[in-house]
Amino acid sequence: MGEDTVADVRHYPESLRRARALEPRWYLGEDMLALDRRAVFARTWQFVAHRAQLEAPGDHVVEQVAGMPVLLLRGRDGVLRAFPNVCRHRAGPLAHSSGKGLGALRCRYHGWLYDQEGRLVAAPEMQDALDFRAEDHRLPPLRVAEWQGFVFVALDESAPPFESVYAGIAERIAPVNLGAMRWTRRDAWEVACNWKVYVDNFLEGYHLPLVHPGLSKALDYRAYDTELHEWYSLQHSPLRDTSETYGDGRAWYYFVYPNVMLNVMPGRLQANRVLPLGPDRTRVEFDYFYAQDAASLARIESDKAMSDEIQIEDLAICEAVQKGIASGRYEAGRLCPRRESGVWHFHELLRAAYARDAATGARP
């Protein structure tokens, strides 16, 4: 699915005009959660940190990606590197938490020591182990990418080239410069639904008039449009009568498969990361960045109030939808081509990921 599949009222592909949502079983159960972690999250680029957390040598971030403990480190040479936060001896952690000043990587369990490039340099009291060679116990490196101040990790070599995933976003929203905005705060919400229910909800403006009356006043629903690209979709709309809350211009809502949302307003970026905690439990992290001009800074409080209102509305409807899916009375419904092309695009990417997993014969 490339640029030629951009959703247009005159040129919907037949598969979209016939589309149904995912079957209920894709939103339920531990087996499905394991499949999502294996086939989706482990094989895609995952947003794990921001440049501000990794500015100086020794700055490091400890995270979980698809169930794997990950250590991300800015080395003495200025290079960002990532490794499984798992010692090659007996799986002890190399760091317990994010922080500063990390030098060599010493396992917190038995003291095996690795340099910042992952080479084993000391293994206490292993002199009696036959055929033990330090070079056989190097930490496996993970792929790392930095874009507009955001740092990403990919666990699997099958993840597509990073440049193809985020291609064209920065150019499209210019002169807005995401990398120049300054981080202000992080909010986190937990919602009682499958992570895909939350993403589905983000991917369409169909629900705006009923679920978000306040936001509907800020956006021009008649001009609200969706574009589809290979690895992301874009919803955008002109802003109207919002000088006190959002300013003049456009609202850009990017979804980058499988779980990153970039909400761009004049002078502001809200970056969302959607993380499955269980089959019917999701954590959504919201990082807020603002341009440093007076007008943008003056809108921070009103922006927070509006964002919290929208999030509370979304949580309520997503939790209700999860209950409906689990009720046993729901069958996959037809999608609206005009308003739900982003949902269709997301589902097609998921179907492809599940098919690739089945073809490999992978198991949890």
Residue frames relative to the residue before (quaternion, step in Angstrom):
aa qw qx qy qz dx dy dz
M 1.0000 0.0000 0.0000 0.0000 0.00 0.00 0.00
G 0.0373 0.8239 -0.5612 0.0695 3.54 -0.30 1.21
E 0.8136 -0.2660 0.1826 0.4836 3.53 -1.25 -0.43
D 0.6359 0.5544 -0.3482 0.4087 3.58 1.09 -0.58
T 0.6550 0.4822 -0.3314 0.4782 3.62 1.24 -0.03
V 0.2629 0.7671 -0.5412 0.2226 3.59 1.18 0.37
A 0.4533 -0.7091 0.4728 0.2611 3.55 -0.80 1.07
D 0.0879 0.7697 -0.6240 0.1024 3.57 -0.79 1.03
V 0.5795 -0.6282 0.3867 0.3464 3.55 -0.91 0.89
R 0.7174 0.4387 -0.2554 0.4771 3.60 1.11 -0.55
H 0.7956 0.3148 -0.1199 0.5036 3.59 1.15 -0.45
Y 0.1924 0.7814 -0.5718 0.1596 3.61 0.81 0.83
P 0.4382 -0.6685 0.5191 0.3027 3.61 -0.92 0.79
E 0.6322 -0.5661 0.3695 0.3786 3.55 -1.12 0.67
S 0.6334 0.5471 -0.3465 0.4236 3.60 0.99 -0.76
L 0.6330 0.4946 -0.3347 0.4926 3.60 1.13 -0.56
R 0.6795 0.4979 -0.3038 0.4451 3.59 0.90 -0.82
R 0.7110 0.3863 -0.2515 0.5310 3.58 1.26 -0.29
A 0.4399 0.7752 -0.3996 0.2141 3.57 1.29 -0.17
R 0.1427 -0.7240 0.6672 0.1020 3.47 -1.36 0.62
A 0.5761 -0.5690 0.4563 0.3689 3.56 -1.25 0.41
L 0.6676 -0.4631 0.3841 0.4385 3.57 -1.30 0.07
E 0.5629 -0.5887 0.4639 0.3483 3.53 -1.20 0.60
P 0.6470 -0.5561 0.3513 0.3858 3.63 -1.07 0.65
R 0.6174 0.5876 -0.3570 0.3822 3.60 1.00 -0.77
W 0.6118 0.5647 -0.3557 0.4246 3.61 1.16 -0.48
Y 0.7011 0.4436 -0.2547 0.4968 3.60 1.26 -0.18
L 0.7153 0.4590 -0.2096 0.4835 3.58 1.28 -0.06
G 0.8369 0.3369 -0.2031 0.3807 3.54 -1.23 0.59
E 0.6196 -0.5781 0.4088 0.3387 3.52 -1.26 0.60
D 0.6179 0.5479 -0.3592 0.4347 3.62 1.01 -0.70
M 0.6565 0.5010 -0.3108 0.4705 3.56 1.01 -0.80
L 0.6211 0.5324 -0.3380 0.4654 3.58 1.03 -0.75
A 0.6472 0.5086 -0.3181 0.4704 3.60 0.96 -0.82
L 0.6381 0.5199 -0.3230 0.4671 3.58 1.01 -0.79
D 0.6490 0.5169 -0.3213 0.4566 3.59 0.94 -0.84
R 0.6627 0.4993 -0.3141 0.4613 3.57 0.89 -0.85
R 0.7146 0.4645 -0.2545 0.4569 3.56 0.92 -0.92
A 0.7889 0.3692 -0.1700 0.4610 3.57 0.75 -1.09
V 0.7562 0.3659 -0.1898 0.5083 3.59 1.13 -0.62
F 0.7871 0.3602 -0.2041 0.4573 3.59 0.40 -1.20
A 0.6880 0.4811 -0.2950 0.4562 3.61 0.97 -0.75
R 0.7503 0.3814 -0.2061 0.4992 3.61 1.20 -0.35
T 0.6583 0.4476 -0.3138 0.5176 3.56 1.21 0.54
W 0.5797 -0.5567 0.4566 0.3815 3.55 -1.32 0.19
Q 0.1326 -0.8068 0.5752 0.0262 3.53 -0.78 1.11
F 0.4057 -0.6908 0.5550 0.2240 3.55 -0.93 1.02
V 0.0240 -0.8446 0.5341 -0.0277 3.60 -0.59 1.13
A 0.8212 0.0161 0.0323 0.5695 3.61 1.08 -0.50
H 0.3514 -0.6865 0.5824 0.2570 3.52 -1.36 0.10
R 0.6743 -0.5263 0.3470 0.3846 3.54 -1.18 0.64
A 0.6164 0.5709 -0.3534 0.4114 3.61 1.03 -0.72
Q 0.6544 0.5029 -0.3148 0.4688 3.59 1.17 -0.47
L 0.7774 0.3105 -0.1201 0.5336 3.57 1.23 -0.44
E 0.2379 0.8256 -0.4814 0.1736 3.56 1.01 0.79
A 0.8068 0.2791 -0.1126 0.5085 3.58 0.85 -0.96
P 0.6214 -0.5166 0.4154 0.4176 3.62 -1.17 0.43
G 0.7651 0.3178 -0.2679 0.4918 3.55 -0.91 0.98
D 0.5118 0.6036 -0.4382 0.4262 3.58 1.24 -0.20
H 0.0450 0.8187 -0.5673 0.0774 3.57 -0.85 0.94
V 0.1976 -0.7578 0.6146 0.0944 3.52 -1.24 0.60
V 0.1843 -0.7519 0.6268 0.0884 3.55 -0.99 0.96
E 0.0686 0.8070 -0.5756 0.1126 3.57 -0.71 1.11
Q 0.3403 -0.6658 0.6063 0.2706 3.51 -1.44 -0.02
V 0.0112 -0.7774 0.6288 -0.0089 3.58 -0.92 0.93
A 0.8342 -0.1027 0.0175 0.5416 3.56 -0.56 1.21
G 0.7291 -0.4247 0.2271 0.4863 3.57 1.04 0.78
M 0.6246 0.5308 -0.3485 0.4547 3.60 1.24 -0.13
P 0.3943 -0.6771 0.5578 0.2738 3.61 -0.93 0.83
V 0.0751 -0.8102 0.5812 -0.0133 3.58 -0.81 1.05
L 0.1559 -0.7543 0.6323 0.0831 3.55 -1.13 0.81
L 0.0952 -0.7783 0.6207 0.0064 3.55 -0.77 1.15
L 0.0187 -0.8384 0.5390 -0.0786 3.59 -0.68 1.13
R 0.2770 -0.6926 0.6364 0.1967 3.55 -1.15 0.74
G 0.3031 -0.8027 0.4917 0.1485 3.57 -0.48 1.21
R 0.6939 -0.4513 0.3577 0.4323 3.55 -1.33 0.12
D 0.6788 0.4792 -0.2754 0.4836 3.56 1.20 -0.59
G 0.5767 -0.6194 0.3551 0.3970 3.58 1.32 0.11
V 0.5596 0.6212 -0.3823 0.3935 3.59 1.25 -0.15
L 0.3584 -0.6967 0.5791 0.2253 3.55 -1.10 0.78
R 0.0252 0.7839 -0.6193 0.0373 3.56 -0.92 0.97
A 0.1307 -0.7751 0.6130 0.0794 3.54 -1.21 0.54
F 0.0329 -0.7741 0.6321 -0.0115 3.53 -1.15 0.80
P 0.5603 -0.4993 0.4919 0.4414 3.56 -1.23 0.17
N 0.3750 -0.7214 0.5350 0.2296 3.60 -0.89 0.90
V 0.4715 0.6530 -0.3959 0.4411 3.49 0.94 1.11
C 0.3593 -0.7378 0.5315 0.2097 3.58 -0.60 1.12
R 0.4984 -0.6745 0.4628 0.2871 3.58 -1.09 0.78
H 0.5572 0.6133 -0.3908 0.4008 3.60 1.26 -0.15
R 0.7776 -0.2294 0.1844 0.5557 3.59 0.37 -1.23
A 0.7007 -0.5653 0.2528 0.3543 3.51 0.94 1.11
G 0.3455 0.7349 -0.5159 0.2727 3.59 1.12 0.49
P 0.5454 -0.6241 0.4418 0.3433 3.61 -1.19 0.40
L 0.4031 -0.6982 0.5407 0.2404 3.54 -1.17 0.68
A 0.7650 0.0129 -0.0286 0.6432 3.57 1.28 -0.38
H 0.4136 -0.7281 0.4961 0.2296 3.55 -1.02 0.80
S 0.8187 0.0161 0.0546 0.5715 3.58 1.01 -0.76
S 0.6291 -0.5189 0.4197 0.3985 3.55 -1.32 0.28
G 0.2294 0.7866 -0.5522 0.1539 3.55 -1.16 0.53
K 0.5328 -0.6092 0.4913 0.3219 3.53 -1.27 -0.52
G 0.7923 0.3959 -0.2325 0.4018 3.53 -1.32 0.21
L 0.3864 0.7168 -0.5028 0.2901 3.62 1.11 0.41
G 0.1818 -0.7815 0.5900 0.0901 3.56 -0.83 1.00
A 0.7932 0.0089 0.0519 0.6067 3.56 -0.35 -1.24
L 0.4402 -0.6972 0.5121 0.2409 3.53 -1.21 0.59
R 0.0205 -0.8161 0.5762 -0.0391 3.56 -0.31 1.27
C 0.4538 -0.6877 0.4994 0.2680 3.54 -0.78 1.07
R 0.4054 -0.7384 0.4955 0.2118 3.55 -0.87 1.01
Y 0.6190 0.5536 -0.3412 0.4403 3.60 1.27 -0.01
H 0.8365 -0.0049 0.0436 0.5461 3.62 0.63 -1.10
G 0.6031 -0.6518 0.3288 0.3216 3.58 1.21 0.33
W 0.3361 0.7089 -0.5526 0.2814 3.62 1.11 0.31
L 0.2271 -0.8107 0.5365 0.0578 3.55 -0.94 1.00
Y 0.0806 -0.7830 0.6167 0.0063 3.57 -0.89 1.03
D 0.4258 -0.6633 0.5310 0.3111 3.57 -1.13 0.54
Q 0.7167 -0.4829 0.2945 0.4079 3.57 -1.29 0.16
E 0.6594 0.4622 -0.3173 0.5009 3.58 1.26 -0.12
G 0.6285 -0.5989 0.3075 0.3896 3.57 1.30 0.28
R 0.4995 0.6542 -0.4379 0.3616 3.61 1.23 0.07
L 0.4221 -0.6744 0.5420 0.2705 3.58 -1.00 0.80
V 0.0818 -0.8249 0.5592 0.0120 3.58 -0.68 1.10
A 0.8001 0.0484 -0.0459 0.5962 3.60 1.20 -0.25
A 0.0011 0.7645 -0.6439 0.0309 3.53 -1.03 0.94
P 0.3254 -0.8056 0.4548 0.1956 3.60 0.06 1.27
E 0.8859 0.0544 -0.0635 0.4564 3.53 -1.10 0.96
M 0.4610 0.6823 -0.4540 0.3403 3.61 1.12 0.57
Q 0.3614 0.7792 -0.4628 0.2193 3.61 1.24 0.17
D 0.6878 0.4792 -0.2928 0.4599 3.62 1.13 -0.47
A 0.5282 0.6216 -0.4224 0.3952 3.61 1.24 -0.04
L 0.4024 -0.7389 0.4899 0.2283 3.58 -0.63 1.15
D 0.8618 0.0873 -0.0924 0.4912 3.56 -1.12 0.82
F 0.3695 0.7152 -0.5088 0.3051 3.58 1.09 0.64
R 0.0100 0.7969 -0.6019 0.0513 3.56 -0.73 1.12
A 0.5010 -0.6794 0.4468 0.2962 3.58 -0.76 1.01
E 0.6532 0.5454 -0.3252 0.4124 3.60 0.97 -0.79
D 0.6232 0.5347 -0.3468 0.4533 3.59 1.23 -0.28
H 0.7268 0.4320 -0.2135 0.4894 3.58 1.26 -0.20
R 0.2508 0.7771 -0.5315 0.2252 3.55 1.04 0.75
L 0.5033 -0.6259 0.4959 0.3303 3.59 -1.13 0.64
P 0.4164 -0.7068 0.5007 0.2765 3.63 -0.82 0.87
P 0.3632 -0.7449 0.5089 0.2328 3.63 -0.69 0.98
L 0.2762 -0.7275 0.6042 0.1713 3.53 -1.23 0.61
R 0.5551 -0.6075 0.4505 0.3462 3.57 -1.18 0.55
V 0.0889 -0.7905 0.6059 0.0064 3.57 -0.99 0.93
A 0.0132 0.7770 -0.6293 0.0099 3.56 -1.10 0.74
E 0.1544 -0.7634 0.6201 0.0947 3.55 -1.19 0.66
W 0.0551 0.7951 -0.5959 0.0988 3.57 -0.89 1.01
Q 0.8581 -0.0567 0.0171 0.5100 3.56 -0.81 1.04
G 0.7273 -0.4224 0.2305 0.4893 3.57 1.09 0.70
F 0.6350 0.5082 -0.3320 0.4779 3.60 1.26 -0.10
V 0.2276 -0.7779 0.5768 0.1016 3.56 -1.03 0.87
F 0.1189 -0.8087 0.5760 -0.0121 3.53 -0.86 1.11
V 0.1563 -0.7558 0.6297 0.0883 3.53 -1.28 0.57
A 0.1169 -0.7558 0.6390 0.0831 3.55 -1.16 0.72
L 0.3744 -0.7556 0.4984 0.2014 3.57 -0.77 1.03
D 0.7911 0.3152 -0.1082 0.5129 3.55 1.03 -0.87
E 0.5199 -0.6469 0.4648 0.3084 3.55 -1.06 0.74
S 0.5989 0.5799 -0.3632 0.4160 3.59 1.20 -0.34
A 0.4592 0.6518 -0.4725 0.3755 3.61 1.21 -0.12
P 0.5174 -0.6644 0.4286 0.3273 3.62 -0.88 0.84
P 0.6578 -0.4740 0.3710 0.4528 3.62 -1.20 0.28
F 0.5374 -0.6579 0.4097 0.3325 3.56 -0.79 0.98
E 0.6335 0.5667 -0.3394 0.4029 3.58 0.93 -0.87
S 0.6645 0.4966 -0.3160 0.4605 3.60 1.06 -0.63
V 0.6240 0.5620 -0.3455 0.4187 3.59 1.11 -0.59
Y 0.7970 0.2704 -0.1260 0.5251 3.60 0.85 -0.95
A 0.3072 0.7964 -0.4796 0.2033 3.58 1.26 0.24
G 0.8536 0.2355 -0.1717 0.4317 3.54 -1.02 0.92
I 0.5234 0.6589 -0.4243 0.3345 3.62 1.17 -0.29
A 0.6885 0.4809 -0.2971 0.4544 3.59 0.74 -1.02
E 0.6613 0.5104 -0.3090 0.4546 3.56 1.00 -0.81
R 0.6537 0.5435 -0.3216 0.4169 3.57 0.97 -0.83
I 0.7625 0.3828 -0.2131 0.4761 3.61 0.89 -0.85
A 0.3730 0.7297 -0.4939 0.2904 3.62 1.26 0.01
P 0.5382 -0.1045 -0.8337 -0.0655 1.58 -2.18 1.29
V 0.3500 0.7123 -0.5315 0.2960 3.62 1.16 0.28
N 0.1298 -0.7896 0.5987 0.0347 3.58 -0.86 1.00
L 0.2873 -0.7961 0.5078 0.1607 3.57 -0.14 1.27
G 0.6614 0.5431 -0.3106 0.4137 3.58 0.98 -0.83
A 0.6648 0.5062 -0.3031 0.4583 3.58 1.21 -0.43
M 0.5601 0.6013 -0.4000 0.4059 3.59 1.22 -0.22
R 0.3608 -0.7492 0.5256 0.1797 3.55 -1.12 0.72
W 0.4892 -0.6611 0.4889 0.2909 3.55 -0.97 0.95
T 0.1838 -0.8027 0.5634 0.0662 3.55 -1.00 0.96
R 0.7930 -0.1842 0.1535 0.5600 3.58 0.84 -0.88
R 0.2457 -0.7154 0.6247 0.1939 3.53 -1.42 0.19
D 0.0954 -0.7449 0.6581 0.0547 3.53 -1.03 0.91
A 0.0968 -0.7883 0.6050 0.0562 3.59 -1.09 0.63
W 0.0935 -0.7845 0.6130 0.0110 3.52 -1.00 0.92
E 0.1874 -0.7400 0.6294 0.1454 3.55 -1.16 0.63
V 0.0874 -0.8038 0.5883 -0.0116 3.51 -0.93 0.97
A 0.4151 -0.7260 0.5000 0.2250 3.58 -0.95 0.93
C 0.5408 0.5590 -0.4651 0.4228 3.54 0.35 1.30
N 0.6058 -0.5137 0.4542 0.4035 3.52 -1.32 0.23
W 0.6079 -0.5957 0.3753 0.3671 3.59 -1.02 0.74
K 0.6448 0.5370 -0.3261 0.4352 3.59 1.08 -0.69
V 0.5726 0.5574 -0.3838 0.4626 3.60 1.14 -0.51
Y 0.6614 0.5028 -0.3133 0.4599 3.58 0.92 -0.86
V 0.6593 0.4957 -0.3108 0.4722 3.59 0.94 -0.86
D 0.6134 0.5534 -0.3488 0.4425 3.59 0.91 -0.87
N 0.6684 0.5201 -0.2945 0.4428 3.54 0.89 -0.98
F 0.6488 0.5214 -0.3192 0.4531 3.58 1.00 -0.80
L 0.7176 0.5393 -0.2471 0.3650 3.53 0.97 -0.92
E 0.7681 0.2816 -0.2099 0.5354 3.61 1.13 0.19
G 0.3646 -0.7216 0.5537 0.1995 3.50 -1.20 0.72
Y 0.3504 0.7746 -0.4608 0.2545 3.56 1.35 0.06
H 0.7327 0.4442 -0.2304 0.4612 3.57 1.04 -0.81
L 0.4123 0.7571 -0.4507 0.2320 3.61 1.23 -0.21
P 0.6985 0.4883 -0.3275 0.4079 3.65 0.63 -0.95
L 0.7410 0.4165 -0.2346 0.4716 3.60 0.98 -0.80
V 0.7646 0.3930 -0.2003 0.4699 3.59 0.89 -0.94
H 0.8071 0.2077 -0.0747 0.5476 3.60 1.01 -0.80
P 0.0651 -0.8386 0.5392 0.0431 3.64 0.43 1.08
G 0.6381 0.5289 -0.3336 0.4493 3.59 1.05 -0.69
L 0.6771 0.4779 -0.2876 0.4801 3.57 0.91 -0.91
S 0.6097 0.5700 -0.3502 0.4250 3.58 1.05 -0.73
K 0.6347 0.5231 -0.3343 0.4601 3.57 1.11 -0.59
A 0.6753 0.4980 -0.2881 0.4615 3.57 1.18 -0.59
L 0.7417 0.3705 -0.1967 0.5234 3.59 1.16 -0.63
D 0.4074 -0.6759 0.5545 0.2641 3.55 -1.23 0.53
Y 0.2819 -0.8148 0.4818 0.1566 3.59 0.06 1.32
R 0.6320 0.5487 -0.3380 0.4304 3.59 1.02 -0.74
A 0.7403 0.3698 -0.2109 0.5203 3.59 1.11 -0.64
Y 0.4080 0.7175 -0.4668 0.3175 3.60 1.29 0.07
D 0.0097 0.8280 -0.5560 0.0719 3.59 -0.62 1.10
T 0.2284 -0.7543 0.6021 0.1277 3.54 -1.29 0.47
E 0.0996 -0.7682 0.6311 0.0413 3.55 -1.05 0.88
L 0.2235 -0.7787 0.5762 0.1082 3.55 -1.08 0.79
H 0.0597 -0.7685 0.6369 0.0107 3.53 -1.02 0.92
E 0.7672 -0.4001 0.2041 0.4579 3.56 -1.21 0.15
W 0.8378 0.1419 -0.0306 0.5263 3.59 0.73 -1.07
Y 0.7806 0.2297 -0.1641 0.5577 3.59 1.19 0.08
S 0.2415 -0.7224 0.6204 0.1871 3.50 -1.36 0.24
L 0.2057 -0.7665 0.6003 0.0988 3.53 -1.24 0.54
Q 0.0885 -0.7351 0.6700 0.0528 3.52 -0.97 0.99
H 0.0736 0.8136 -0.5724 0.0713 3.57 -0.86 0.86
S 0.0196 -0.7897 0.6116 -0.0447 3.50 -1.21 0.68
P 0.4939 -0.5963 0.5170 0.3649 3.58 -1.14 0.46
L 0.3743 -0.6790 0.5789 0.2525 3.53 -1.24 0.55
R 0.0736 -0.8027 0.5911 0.0295 3.57 -1.09 0.67
D 0.8653 0.0310 -0.0432 0.4984 3.55 -1.07 0.87
T 0.5330 0.6474 -0.3862 0.3843 3.60 0.95 0.79
S 0.2058 0.8260 -0.5117 0.1159 3.59 1.08 0.51
E 0.6906 0.4791 -0.2952 0.4543 3.62 1.04 -0.66
T 0.7501 0.4003 -0.2171 0.4795 3.60 1.04 -0.70
Y 0.8443 0.1272 -0.0231 0.5200 3.57 0.64 -1.11
G 0.4557 -0.6564 0.4838 0.3571 3.61 1.05 -0.55
D 0.5886 -0.5772 0.4377 0.3589 3.54 -1.33 0.02
G 0.5152 0.6290 -0.4759 0.3353 3.56 -1.08 0.71
R 0.6170 -0.5202 0.4222 0.4129 3.55 -1.02 -0.87
A 0.3322 -0.6685 0.6201 0.2411 3.49 -1.38 0.37
W 0.1054 -0.7796 0.6169 0.0247 3.56 -0.87 1.05
Y 0.0499 -0.7929 0.6073 -0.0067 3.58 -0.71 1.10
Y 0.0519 -0.8068 0.5883 -0.0142 3.57 -0.28 1.29
F 0.0732 -0.7336 0.6717 0.0734 3.51 -1.16 0.74
V 0.1038 -0.7846 0.6105 0.0307 3.56 -0.72 1.13
Y 0.4680 -0.7121 0.4589 0.2515 3.54 -0.60 1.23
P 0.6362 -0.2393 -0.7284 -0.0863 1.50 -1.85 1.69
N 0.8425 0.2318 -0.0402 0.4846 3.63 1.11 -0.45
V 0.5717 0.5683 -0.3995 0.4366 3.61 1.13 0.52
M 0.0844 -0.7794 0.6206 0.0159 3.56 -1.00 0.95
L 0.0931 -0.7789 0.6198 0.0220 3.56 -0.90 0.98
N 0.0654 -0.8028 0.5925 -0.0149 3.56 -0.36 1.28
V 0.0542 -0.8334 0.5488 -0.0368 3.55 -0.32 1.28
M 0.0046 -0.7632 0.6445 -0.0468 3.53 -0.82 1.14
P 0.6873 -0.4480 0.3261 0.4696 3.63 -1.14 0.18
G 0.8616 0.0649 -0.0790 0.4972 3.58 -0.66 1.14
R 0.7603 0.3359 -0.1767 0.5271 3.59 1.23 0.08
L 0.0714 -0.7505 0.6548 0.0545 3.54 -1.21 0.71
Q 0.0838 -0.7362 0.6689 0.0600 3.53 -1.06 0.88
A 0.0976 -0.7979 0.5946 0.0175 3.57 -0.58 1.18
N 0.1260 -0.8115 0.5702 0.0214 3.56 -0.67 1.15
R 0.1029 -0.7558 0.6439 0.0599 3.53 -1.14 0.77
V 0.1959 -0.7962 0.5680 0.0706 3.58 -0.69 1.15
L 0.0324 -0.8323 0.5501 -0.0605 3.57 -0.55 1.23
P 0.3372 -0.7419 0.5373 0.2173 3.61 -0.67 1.01
L 0.1957 -0.7751 0.5928 0.0975 3.56 -0.92 0.97
G 0.7692 -0.0720 0.0792 0.6300 3.55 1.25 -0.52
P 0.7312 -0.4091 0.2793 0.4690 3.61 -1.22 0.02
D 0.8088 0.1404 -0.0625 0.5676 3.58 1.05 -0.72
R 0.6383 0.4641 -0.3438 0.5089 3.55 1.07 0.80
T 0.0104 -0.8160 0.5741 -0.0661 3.56 -0.76 1.09
R 0.2077 -0.7343 0.6323 0.1334 3.54 -1.16 0.71
V 0.0853 -0.7766 0.6233 0.0346 3.55 -0.93 0.93
E 0.1597 -0.7879 0.5917 0.0590 3.55 -0.74 1.13
F 0.1528 -0.7836 0.6009 0.0396 3.55 -0.93 1.01
D 0.0649 -0.7724 0.6315 0.0197 3.57 -0.66 1.12
Y 0.1900 -0.8011 0.5641 0.0627 3.57 -0.80 1.10
F 0.0506 -0.7800 0.6234 -0.0235 3.53 -0.92 1.04
Y 0.0830 -0.8090 0.5817 0.0171 3.57 -1.00 0.84
A 0.4934 -0.5806 0.5555 0.3330 3.50 -1.25 0.59
Q 0.4679 -0.7322 0.4381 0.2303 3.55 -1.11 0.65
D 0.4177 0.6771 -0.4979 0.3453 3.60 1.16 0.44
A 0.6759 -0.5367 0.3296 0.3828 3.57 -1.19 0.55
A 0.6562 0.5266 -0.3268 0.4303 3.59 0.92 -0.86
S 0.6709 0.4924 -0.3018 0.4651 3.60 0.94 -0.85
L 0.6740 0.4953 -0.2994 0.4591 3.58 0.91 -0.87
A 0.6393 0.5419 -0.3276 0.4363 3.58 1.07 -0.68
R 0.6874 0.4915 -0.2852 0.4523 3.59 1.18 -0.45
I 0.4016 0.7560 -0.4658 0.2242 3.61 1.20 -0.11
E 0.7042 0.4709 -0.2898 0.4454 3.61 0.76 -0.95
S 0.6770 0.4677 -0.3056 0.4790 3.61 0.89 -0.84
D 0.6106 0.5438 -0.3426 0.4626 3.57 1.12 -0.66
K 0.6436 0.5141 -0.3274 0.4629 3.60 0.96 -0.81
A 0.6505 0.5193 -0.3241 0.4496 3.57 0.91 -0.85
M 0.6744 0.4799 -0.2955 0.4770 3.58 0.92 -0.89
S 0.6560 0.5172 -0.3159 0.4498 3.61 0.92 -0.87
D 0.6550 0.5031 -0.3156 0.4671 3.59 0.95 -0.84
E 0.6284 0.5338 -0.3331 0.4573 3.58 0.99 -0.78
I 0.6655 0.4963 -0.2989 0.4705 3.59 0.92 -0.91
Q 0.6720 0.5063 -0.3106 0.4422 3.56 0.92 -0.88
I 0.6307 0.5219 -0.3361 0.4657 3.60 0.96 -0.76
E 0.6435 0.5098 -0.3155 0.4759 3.58 1.01 -0.79
D 0.6702 0.4948 -0.3025 0.4631 3.60 0.94 -0.85
L 0.6331 0.5316 -0.3438 0.4454 3.59 0.94 -0.79
A 0.6621 0.5185 -0.3170 0.4385 3.56 0.88 -0.90
I 0.7096 0.4435 -0.2868 0.4664 3.60 0.82 -0.91
C 0.6378 0.5260 -0.3439 0.4453 3.62 1.00 -0.70
E 0.6540 0.4991 -0.3212 0.4691 3.58 0.97 -0.76
A 0.6338 0.5158 -0.3291 0.4733 3.58 1.06 -0.68
V 0.6470 0.5154 -0.3163 0.4644 3.58 1.00 -0.82
Q 0.6283 0.5295 -0.3457 0.4532 3.61 0.96 -0.78
K 0.6421 0.5067 -0.3249 0.4748 3.58 0.97 -0.78
G 0.6450 0.5209 -0.3199 0.4586 3.58 1.01 -0.76
I 0.6479 0.5143 -0.3152 0.4652 3.57 0.97 -0.84
A 0.7225 0.4462 -0.2395 0.4707 3.58 0.98 -0.89
S 0.5093 0.7072 -0.3908 0.2961 3.59 1.25 -0.23
G 0.4324 -0.6866 0.4739 0.3422 3.57 1.16 -0.52
R 0.6657 0.4973 -0.2909 0.4742 3.58 1.29 -0.05
Y 0.6378 0.5250 -0.3285 0.4579 3.58 1.27 0.07
E 0.0908 -0.7421 0.6612 0.0618 3.53 -1.12 0.82
A 0.6527 -0.5474 0.3413 0.3973 3.58 -1.08 0.71
G 0.2870 -0.8041 0.5054 0.1251 3.56 -0.64 1.17
R 0.5974 -0.5478 0.4477 0.3777 3.55 -1.33 0.30
L 0.3563 -0.7278 0.5494 0.2039 3.57 -1.13 0.72
C 0.4467 -0.6659 0.5350 0.2661 3.55 -1.19 0.66
P 0.3992 -0.7449 0.4678 0.2586 3.66 -0.39 1.11
R 0.6740 0.5135 -0.3118 0.4299 3.60 0.92 -0.81
R 0.8191 0.2913 -0.1071 0.4824 3.57 0.93 -0.89
E 0.7819 0.3415 -0.1735 0.4918 3.62 1.11 -0.44
S 0.2501 0.7810 -0.5344 0.2047 3.59 1.07 0.63
G 0.6184 0.5476 -0.3480 0.4435 3.62 1.08 -0.64
V 0.6215 0.5229 -0.3330 0.4790 3.58 1.07 -0.73
W 0.6424 0.5269 -0.3086 0.4632 3.58 0.95 -0.92
H 0.6489 0.5262 -0.3059 0.4566 3.58 0.92 -0.94
F 0.6521 0.5048 -0.2992 0.4800 3.60 0.93 -0.91
H 0.6763 0.4943 -0.2969 0.4584 3.58 0.87 -0.92
E 0.6350 0.5227 -0.3340 0.4604 3.59 1.03 -0.72
L 0.6371 0.5082 -0.3255 0.4795 3.59 1.02 -0.73
L 0.6432 0.5076 -0.3206 0.4752 3.58 1.01 -0.77
R 0.6478 0.5172 -0.3282 0.4530 3.59 0.88 -0.88
A 0.6474 0.5087 -0.3200 0.4687 3.58 1.00 -0.79
A 0.6493 0.5135 -0.3187 0.4616 3.59 0.98 -0.81
Y 0.6618 0.4961 -0.3090 0.4695 3.58 0.93 -0.84
A 0.6432 0.5212 -0.3241 0.4578 3.59 1.02 -0.77
R 0.6383 0.5127 -0.3298 0.4700 3.60 1.00 -0.79
D 0.6424 0.5224 -0.3231 0.4584 3.56 0.99 -0.82
A 0.6596 0.5026 -0.3105 0.4646 3.58 0.92 -0.87
A 0.6494 0.5357 -0.3188 0.4356 3.58 1.02 -0.78
T 0.6814 0.4786 -0.2866 0.4738 3.59 1.13 -0.63
G 0.4016 -0.7266 0.4682 0.3027 3.57 1.26 -0.32
A 0.2898 0.7883 -0.4998 0.2115 3.56 1.22 0.48
R 0.1550 -0.7627 0.6226 0.0818 3.53 -1.24 0.59
P 0.6281 -0.5296 0.3900 0.4158 3.62 -1.15 0.48
